[in-house]
């Protein structure tokens, strides 16, 4: 159970539906973090482009996606997170 309720993927809110569509196009799915962020759609819309640059190649990013993913896995491991 999450501490903050996640927004349902089948929400009737058009703004959130558009957000979920954009995130799905970018990531292939809607991660739970975006379902929580959708409780503040403006914040989620501002973080989506940032997330794209941080996690994907191009758009001014210097590191490869492979290196970025290795950092995520290592950080998760060091913090005892299941990833």
Secondary structure, 3 states (H helix, E strand, C coil): CCCCCCCCCCCCCHHHHHHHHHHHHHHCCCCHHHHHHHHHHHHHHHHHHHHHHHHCCCCCCCCCHHHHHHHHHHHHHHCCCCC
